[in-house]
């Protein structure tokens, strides 16, 4: 199937967005979404591009090729982009959207940088996401205390930010943290509701790997539309590789351990997709088992 514009998938949400690091990630995400019968967003972050020698074309082409075989709607998203040189490459590689990450800048600089990126992207038909508030956990930085001053997104500031930047979606800080390997985050659902009332664009939850099932469902009901997941896939991948190699120290064929790793990621994708869609139950619930290993944030 051809790629679907990100905005179209989000408009029909809620939807899960999963981070791609390797070809196996892309294959697993599509397989898992097909098993759930749900649309999905494949995300490639600037960190993932850095991992691939700072070359976007190869991983973008591979991910796009996998998406083209999907039996469900798939969008391609360039995630957590700090470098303008990188987000400017998005149109030529068929990305339907970009997430401009200027969150580390002072507020007015964040607004200016994000507005410039949005103007560039919109002129080329791309959907734009940005982040306001401190989510933490990226690039090895410590998790943020969700009760610390300034760690949560302010509804009034969010409304002003969206109006000034012209973004199409806003990632908000409501209690989750990137790179969590335990599912123990407690979200501020009241704040999500206030943000939903204040902001006229879809809300995005980053750091969703650390959010328990019921918290995810409540977040969607409160107003979250796009749910980003990365670390949970890496935990599943790494756990399967370790489980395969530990009893077989002489195993050298990567297909032997990458196959169960890919299958474990696909199962994780299916469970998250069903949970976010409201299909919570024995088959749809997302297991907390195994989310204890330290992994590198995508």
RODODO-808567 format. One record per residue (C-alpha): residue in three letters; x, y, z. Coordinates in steps of 0.2 Angstrom, whole numbers, plus 5000, padded with zeros to 4 digits. Each point is the difference from the previous one (the first is absolute). Layout:
<pts>
<ALA,<X,Y,Z>>
...
</pts>
This chain:
<pts>
<UNK,<5000,5000,5000>>
<UNK,<5006,5018,4997>>
<UNK,<5005,5010,5015>>
<UNK,<4986,5010,5008>>
<UNK,<5002,5018,5006>>
<UNK,<5003,5001,5019>>
<UNK,<4987,5013,5002>>
<UNK,<4987,4988,4993>>
<UNK,<5004,4986,5012>>
<UNK,<5001,5011,5015>>
<UNK,<4983,5008,4995>>
<UNK,<4992,4983,5001>>
<UNK,<5010,4996,5016>>
<UNK,<5004,4995,5013>>
<UNK,<5016,4992,4993>>
<UNK,<5016,4993,5005>>
<UNK,<5017,5006,4993>>
<UNK,<5015,4989,5002>>
<UNK,<5018,5004,4998>>
<UNK,<5010,4991,4987>>
<UNK,<5019,4997,5003>>
<UNK,<5003,4985,4989>>
<UNK,<4992,4991,4985>>
<UNK,<4993,4987,5013>>
<UNK,<4992,5014,5009>>
<UNK,<4990,5006,4985>>
<UNK,<4995,4982,4995>>
<UNK,<4994,4996,5018>>
<UNK,<4990,5016,5001>>
<UNK,<4991,4997,4984>>
<UNK,<4997,4982,5004>>
<UNK,<4994,5004,5018>>
<UNK,<4988,5014,4993>>
<UNK,<4993,4988,4987>>
<UNK,<4997,4987,5014>>
<UNK,<4990,5013,5009>>
<UNK,<4992,5007,4985>>
<UNK,<5005,5017,5004>>
<UNK,<5008,5015,4990>>
<UNK,<5017,5004,5007>>
<UNK,<5014,5014,4998>>
<UNK,<5018,4994,4997>>
<UNK,<5012,5013,5008>>
<UNK,<5018,5003,4997>>
<UNK,<5009,5011,5013>>
<UNK,<5015,5011,4998>>
<UNK,<5008,4988,5012>>
<UNK,<4997,4985,4988>>
<UNK,<5007,5010,4986>>
<UNK,<5015,5003,5010>>
<UNK,<5002,4982,5003>>
<UNK,<5000,4997,4982>>
<UNK,<5015,5010,4997>>
<UNK,<4989,5016,4999>>
<UNK,<4993,4994,4983>>
<UNK,<4981,5002,4998>>
<UNK,<4998,4993,4983>>
<UNK,<5004,4981,5003>>
<UNK,<4989,4998,5016>>
<UNK,<4986,5011,4992>>
<UNK,<5000,4989,4984>>
<UNK,<5000,4984,5010>>
<UNK,<4986,5006,5011>>
<UNK,<4990,5007,4985>>
<UNK,<5002,4983,4991>>
<UNK,<4993,4990,5015>>
<UNK,<4986,5012,5002>>
<UNK,<4995,4998,4982>>
<UNK,<4997,4982,5003>>
<UNK,<4988,5003,5014>>
<UNK,<4982,4994,5000>>
<UNK,<4995,5015,5012>>
<UNK,<5002,5018,4998>>
<UNK,<5018,5006,5004>>
<UNK,<5007,5017,5002>>
<UNK,<5019,5005,5001>>
<UNK,<5005,5013,5013>>
<UNK,<5017,5008,5003>>
<UNK,<5001,5001,5019>>
<UNK,<5009,5011,5013>>
<UNK,<5010,5010,4987>>
<UNK,<5011,5013,5007>>
<UNK,<5010,5004,4984>>
<UNK,<4992,5011,4986>>
<UNK,<5012,4991,4988>>
<UNK,<4991,4984,5004>>
<UNK,<4981,5005,5000>>
<UNK,<5004,5009,4983>>
<UNK,<5003,4982,4993>>
<UNK,<4983,4994,5005>>
<UNK,<4990,5004,4984>>
<UNK,<5012,4992,4988>>
<UNK,<4999,4983,5010>>
<UNK,<4981,5000,5000>>
<UNK,<4998,5004,5019>>
<UNK,<4982,5005,5003>>
<UNK,<5005,5010,5016>>
<UNK,<5014,5006,5011>>
<UNK,<5001,5003,5019>>
<UNK,<5011,5016,5002>>
<UNK,<5009,4998,5017>>
<UNK,<5004,5018,5006>>
<UNK,<4995,4996,5018>>
<UNK,<5017,5003,5007>>
<UNK,<5000,5018,4994>>
<UNK,<4994,5015,5010>>
<UNK,<4981,5002,4996>>
<UNK,<5001,5014,4987>>
<UNK,<5015,4992,4991>>
<UNK,<4989,4984,5000>>
<UNK,<4986,5009,4993>>
<UNK,<5010,5008,4986>>
<UNK,<5009,4984,4995>>
<UNK,<4984,4990,5000>>
<UNK,<4991,5013,4990>>
<UNK,<5014,5000,4987>>
<UNK,<4999,4981,4999>>
<UNK,<4981,5000,4999>>
<UNK,<5000,5013,4985>>
<UNK,<5013,4989,4991>>
<UNK,<4990,4984,5003>>
<UNK,<4983,5007,4996>>
<UNK,<5006,5007,4984>>
<UNK,<5004,4982,4995>>
<UNK,<4984,4992,5006>>
<UNK,<5008,4993,5016>>
<UNK,<4991,4999,5017>>
<UNK,<5010,5007,5015>>
<UNK,<5001,4995,5018>>
<UNK,<5010,5009,5014>>
<UNK,<5003,4998,5019>>
<UNK,<4996,5012,5014>>
<UNK,<5005,4996,5018>>
<UNK,<5013,4989,5007>>
<UNK,<4998,4981,4997>>
<UNK,<5018,4995,5003>>
<UNK,<5009,4984,4998>>
<UNK,<5007,5003,4982>>
<UNK,<5019,4998,4996>>
<UNK,<5004,4993,5017>>
<UNK,<4993,5015,5010>>
<UNK,<4992,4995,5016>>
<UNK,<4981,4998,5002>>
<UNK,<4991,5016,5005>>
<UNK,<4991,5000,5016>>
<UNK,<4982,5003,4994>>
<UNK,<4996,5011,5015>>
<UNK,<5015,5011,4997>>
<UNK,<4996,5018,4996>>
<UNK,<4999,5003,4981>>
<UNK,<5000,4981,4996>>
<UNK,<4981,5000,4995>>
<UNK,<4993,5009,4984>>
<UNK,<4990,5015,5005>>
<UNK,<4984,5001,4991>>
<UNK,<5000,5019,4997>>
<UNK,<5018,4999,4994>>
<UNK,<4996,4985,4989>>
<UNK,<4985,5010,4991>>
<UNK,<5012,5015,4997>>
<UNK,<5014,4988,4994>>
<UNK,<4989,4992,4987>>
<UNK,<4993,5016,4994>>
<UNK,<5017,5008,4998>>
<UNK,<5008,4985,4992>>
<UNK,<4986,4993,4989>>
<UNK,<5004,4982,5004>>
<UNK,<4988,4986,4997>>
<UNK,<5002,4990,5016>>
<UNK,<5008,5003,5017>>
<UNK,<5010,4988,5011>>
<UNK,<4996,5004,5018>>
<UNK,<5008,4996,5016>>
<UNK,<4987,4992,5012>>
<UNK,<5010,4988,5010>>
<UNK,<5009,4988,4988>>
<UNK,<5019,4999,4996>>
<UNK,<5010,4994,4986>>
<UNK,<5010,4983,5001>>
<UNK,<4990,4993,5015>>
<UNK,<5003,4981,5002>>
<UNK,<4986,4998,5013>>
<UNK,<4982,5003,4997>>
<UNK,<4997,5011,5016>>
<UNK,<4997,5018,4993>>
<UNK,<4984,5008,5007>>
<UNK,<4993,5013,4989>>
<UNK,<4991,5016,5004>>
<UNK,<4983,4997,4992>>
<UNK,<4992,5016,5006>>
<UNK,<5014,5010,4991>>
<UNK,<4998,4990,4984>>
<UNK,<4982,5005,5000>>
<UNK,<5004,5018,5003>>
<UNK,<5013,5000,4986>>
<UNK,<4987,4992,4989>>
<UNK,<4988,5014,5003>>
<UNK,<5013,5013,4998>>
<UNK,<5009,4994,4984>>
<UNK,<4991,4997,4983>>
<UNK,<5013,4987,4994>>
<UNK,<5002,4982,5004>>
<UNK,<5010,4996,5016>>
<UNK,<5015,4988,4999>>
<UNK,<5006,4989,5015>>
<UNK,<5019,4997,4999>>
<UNK,<5008,4987,5012>>
<UNK,<4985,4988,4999>>
<UNK,<5010,4985,5003>>
<UNK,<5000,5003,5018>>
<UNK,<4982,5003,5001>>
<UNK,<4989,4986,5007>>
<UNK,<4985,4994,4989>>
<UNK,<4986,5008,5010>>
<UNK,<5010,5017,5001>>
<UNK,<5001,4999,4981>>
<UNK,<4982,4997,4997>>
<UNK,<4995,5014,5012>>
<UNK,<5013,5012,4991>>
<UNK,<4991,4996,4984>>
<UNK,<4983,5003,5007>>
<UNK,<5006,5017,5008>>
<UNK,<5007,5006,4983>>
<UNK,<5016,4992,4994>>
<UNK,<4999,4995,4982>>
<UNK,<5018,4994,4995>>
<UNK,<5009,4988,5012>>
<UNK,<5019,4999,4997>>
<UNK,<5009,4983,5004>>
<UNK,<5018,4996,4998>>
<UNK,<5008,4993,5016>>
<UNK,<4988,4985,5001>>
<UNK,<5005,4994,4983>>
<UNK,<5018,5000,5005>>
<UNK,<4997,4991,5016>>
<UNK,<4990,4987,4991>>
<UNK,<5014,4999,4987>>
<UNK,<5015,4999,5012>>
<UNK,<4991,4987,5011>>
<UNK,<4996,4988,4986>>
<UNK,<5018,5001,4994>>
<UNK,<5007,4997,5018>>
<UNK,<4988,4986,5002>>
<UNK,<5005,4992,4984>>
<UNK,<5019,5002,5002>>
<UNK,<5002,4996,5018>>
<UNK,<4998,4981,4998>>
<UNK,<5008,4999,4984>>
<UNK,<5017,5009,5001>>
<UNK,<5006,4993,4984>>
<UNK,<4986,5007,4990>>
<UNK,<5007,5013,4987>>
<UNK,<4986,5001,4986>>
<UNK,<4991,5016,5004>>
<UNK,<4984,4994,4991>>
<UNK,<4999,4987,5015>>
<UNK,<4998,5014,5013>>
<UNK,<4993,5014,4990>>
<UNK,<4985,4990,4995>>
<UNK,<4993,4998,5018>>
<UNK,<5006,5018,5003>>
<UNK,<4989,5006,4986>>
<UNK,<4986,4989,5005>>
<UNK,<5001,5007,5018>>
<UNK,<4999,5018,4994>>
<UNK,<4985,4996,4989>>
<UNK,<4990,4992,5014>>
<UNK,<5004,5016,5010>>
<UNK,<4994,5011,4986>>
<UNK,<4984,4990,4999>>
<UNK,<4997,5002,5019>>
<UNK,<5003,5018,5000>>
<UNK,<4989,5003,4985>>
<UNK,<4985,4990,5008>>
<UNK,<5002,5009,5016>>
<UNK,<5000,5018,4993>>
<UNK,<4985,4995,4989>>
<UNK,<4991,4995,5015>>
<UNK,<5001,4981,4998>>
<UNK,<5006,4996,5017>>
<UNK,<4999,4983,5006>>
<UNK,<5009,4983,5001>>
<UNK,<5005,5001,4982>>
<UNK,<5001,5019,4999>>
<UNK,<5009,5005,5016>>
<UNK,<5018,5005,4999>>
<UNK,<5011,4990,5012>>
<UNK,<5011,5008,5012>>
<UNK,<5012,4985,5000>>
<UNK,<5017,5003,4994>>
<UNK,<5000,5019,5001>>
<UNK,<5014,5000,5012>>
<UNK,<5016,5000,4989>>
<UNK,<5010,5016,4996>>
<UNK,<4999,5004,4982>>
<UNK,<5006,5014,4989>>
<UNK,<4986,5013,4996>>
<UNK,<4997,5001,4982>>
</pts>
